Each structure stands twice: as C-alpha cells, then as structure tokens.
Amino acid sequence: MARLEQNQLKQHLLQKLSPLYVLVGDEPLALSECLDAIRQAARKAGAEERSSFIVERNFNWQQIKQFGQALSLFSSLRILEIHIPSGKPGVDGAKALIELTLNIIPDTTTIIVLPALERDAKNSAWFSALQSAATVIELKEIAPSQLPQWISARLAVQSQSTDAASLTFIANQIEGNLLAAYQEIQKLGFLYPAGEISAEAVREAVLNVSRFDAFQLGEAVLAGDVARTSRILQGLQDEGENAVAVMNPLMWVLRPLVRIKQAETRGENIINAMTNARIYGDRQNLVKRALARLSIRQLEAALQKLCDIDRTAKGVMQGDAWLELSRLCFGLAKVRGR
C-alpha cells in the first residue's frame, strides 16, 4: 500500500488511519513512538479495545482468525497488535499473514511488529504480501554523523536550540543510544525555558547525572544482583524518577537479549549475535551471564510486561506502575541459572 519514513507518520495519521501497519526494525525509541502514535490515532477514531499477541514457538495462529471473527465487547473499533520478535512466523504464520492481507479485519487497526529482517524473510511471500497491503514503516537507527542534527530537531519541537558544539557534545555523551538522547532532551526541556540554551548550561545538565541511573538498574537485573537491584529501585523512587523514564532503558536492555537468545537457540555464534546487537567489551560478559540464567520465554514475557507497565504509567490500565516495575525487576534478578 505505502512505505513511510518515521518522520512522515504524524502527518499521515492526521490525514487517514490505515487498517494495517507493519513496523520493521530494531530501534526501540522509534518503535515506542510509532506504536504510541498509531494507538493514539486509533483511539481518537473511536477504538477503545486493544488486543496484543506475541508470536512465540508453537504460537496458535488460529487466535488471529478467532479475533477477526469475534465481536468487540466494548466498542465497534479495535486495535490488534501482532509482535513477531524472531521475524520468522513459520509455515502456519506465513499463511495466516497472507490471509490477513487478503481479508483485512474490519473495524480494526492491525499493527504487525517485526525486527530487522534477514534477506530470506525480506524475499518471502508473506512479507511481500504485507508490503503490498500495509503501510510499512522501517524503524531506522540514526547514524552517528546524523545524531547532532536529530538532537537539534528534537530540541526544536520543544522550542529550544543550542550551538553545534553542544549538539556534538550531547551526541558523544549518549553514544548512539536514542533512548538516552531522548531523556537528555526532555531534561533540557524541564530545566530551561524556550529559546537558546548556552553551551555551559547544556554541559551542566547532561553531566549532572543522578546518583541512581535507570541503565544501572538494567545492569543489576542482568547480573542477577538482587540487593543492588533493590537499592537502585529505591533510590530512583526516592529521587522522584518517573516510571516510564525507568521502563524505557529497561526495554532497551532487554530487547537485544531476546534477539541474541533466539540466535543462540538457532545454534548461531553468540559473539556474532552480540556484535550485531551492538554489545561490546565487558558488557558481553554481563549479557552471557544473563543469557545463562534467563529463558527466551522469560525474556519475551518481560518485554510484554513492560508494555503493560507503560500503559499503567500512562493511565490506560489501572494499577501501580512502580509496584509492577519492582516486581518485574526482582523477578528477573532472582532467576537462578538452570
């Protein structure tokens, strides 16, 4: 149907809402923002019910067909999300996806989420069918040389700007991590009014790192260090950190683990898988220990739980986001090697 760049999605949604979207890629911030934008547009159009399926091994694709045949309990419009973390739906899944493109589910905004695909998947019949029928958005990573320009554009959204040297400084500090860049840009928005931000103010804000850091929490969880996990969680809460700001770095930590675990399950070289996931140096040892403790089912369930916590934090679901986040972190940290 159409292929969009991520920056074209907002304008697209102002004009129309497609019945079928396909999000392809491994960039977590882009995925989060695209999903939120489509969900919000669908809810504005009247969708009040959202169903989400994660395609794991032995997934029953009949569930998708049953969803299409069932009537909504709460509204005439619905949202259906199908997450395929492996990028390989299998024989039954391929048939189901092709069927989905031939018989679009009525009164439903369907979103299919895929990782960056290997060549065989890109050339498959099921993906060709999706490209023909869906609005496809590739979730691209930002090249290091383009980061200063990307940061400048994000600052402009909140009516702020700074000099070229400061943009490069921020880009160097976040080391290609867009979620970290997003948080730094939000911090500048909270600390300073609209207008030009001086180089000194930028450096002070970016280097003024909290005593407790959400990325440190991810490392403690991966290491299985329950005591440190507890201290960091308590510290983040005491400092008044927002649950969403903590949840996003955890998502960034766990998503590569799922891809690496899947590669390990397929018998692929684990070092190559970590390199492809941009995990280098000492961090590889940390990831190896985590992979020895955690199963693919536990990791995928954790990602789904983070999605639910996100909805709770934003008021879409009832509950205590911090409580659920703490339970998840403790649960992952406590898992012992098998």
Sequence and secondary structure as in RCSB ss.txt:
>XXXX:A:sequence
MARLEQNQLKQHLLQKLSPLYVLVGDEPLALSECLDAIRQAARKAGAEERSSFIVERNFNWQQIKQFGQALSLFS
SLRILEIHIPSGKPGVDGAKALIELTLNIIPDTTTIIVLPALERDAKNSAWFSALQSAATVIELKEIAPSQLPQW
ISARLAVQSQSTDAASLTFIANQIEGNLLAAYQEIQKLGFLYPAGEISAEAVREAVLNVSRFDAFQLGEAVLAGD
VARTSRILQGLQDEGENAVAVMNPLMWVLRPLVRIKQAETRGENIINAMTNARIYGDRQNLVKRALARLSIRQLE
AALQKLCDIDRTAKGVMQGDAWLELSRLCFGLAKVRGR
>XXXX:A:secstr
 EEE GGGHHHHHHH   SEEEEEES HHHHHHHHHHHHHHHHHTTEEEEEEEE  TT  THHHHHHHHS  SS 
SEEEEEEE TTS  HHHHHHHHHHHHHS  TTEEEEEEE S  HHHHTSHHHHHHHHHSEEEEE    GGGHHHH
HHHHHHHTTEE  HHHHHHHHHHHTT HHHHHHHHHHHHHHS SEE  HHHHHHHHH   SS HHHHHHHHHHT 
HHHHHHHHHHHHHTT  HHHHHHHHHHHHHHHHHHHHHHHTT  HHHHHHHTT  THHHHHHHHHHHH  HHHHH
HHHHHHHHHHHHHTTSS S HHHHHHHHHHHHHH    
